[in-house]
Amino acid sequence: MFRKILFTILILLVLLVLWVGFWLLWKRTLLGSPEYHLKPERFHLSEHPPWIPKTLVHEILTTAKFRPNESVLDVGLSKKIAAAFAANPWIQKVQKVQIKYPGEVYVDLDYRSPVCLVELPGGNGFYPVDANGILLPTDYFTQGTKEENDERMNAFLFVEGAPSNPIGAPGDPWGDSAVEKAAKIAAQLGSNARAEGIVSIKILIEQKENPAAIRWDPQPPEFQLV
């Protein structure tokens, strides 16, 4: 009786080892199949405005250093994709990432939108910012033909008199309350401001002497619509 039970256990162990070996071999073959590789052309994003680059997916996958043979069957891939998209300056929020086999990826996104173009001090260029004063990339306004760039820039208000350069990179706040307040004003004026004859918002900051500290203090800014 004991030998019969021992023999049965050995048979079961052999079958288990064979099954595990078969599963690992099948899994390796499946993960290596090009059909399950993560590819930019298999991404489906929420409908996006014209300033979002067509190469957005490729840029995000490259920046996040996804492997060329990354498999959609890898555990935790959805979270990795969500984190990679959330790190891009054009993305305000990642609502959902859904993977449908064999290799389709659906990403539901909220995009950032420029509300104005802030001129850098000294006239050394500009940065688009959103309603919260977050810096955005300049590509949409600089990589077309001159006529295209002019047309795109003329669709937005300019902000003149910024008292400082931005402290970070695209995706970071400008870091100056005057610029952030100007961005909020531009957002409130809306996209029809140009049609109504407003072309820019000028930041006016007065410096007043502080006798107690023997220095000059900037006063709260005022804003002029031009």
Secondary structure, 3 states (H helix, E strand, C coil): CHHHHHHHHHHHHHHHHHHHHHHHHHHHHHHCCHHHECCHHHEEECCCCCCCCCCHHHHHHHHCCCCCCCECCCCCHHHHHHHHHHCCCCEEEEEEEEEECCCEEEEEEEECCCCEEEECHHHCCEEEECCCCEECCCHHHHCCCHHHHHHHHCCCEEEECCCCCCCCCCCCECCCHHHHHHHHHHHHHCCCCCCCCCCEEEEECCEEEECCCCEEEECCCEEEEC
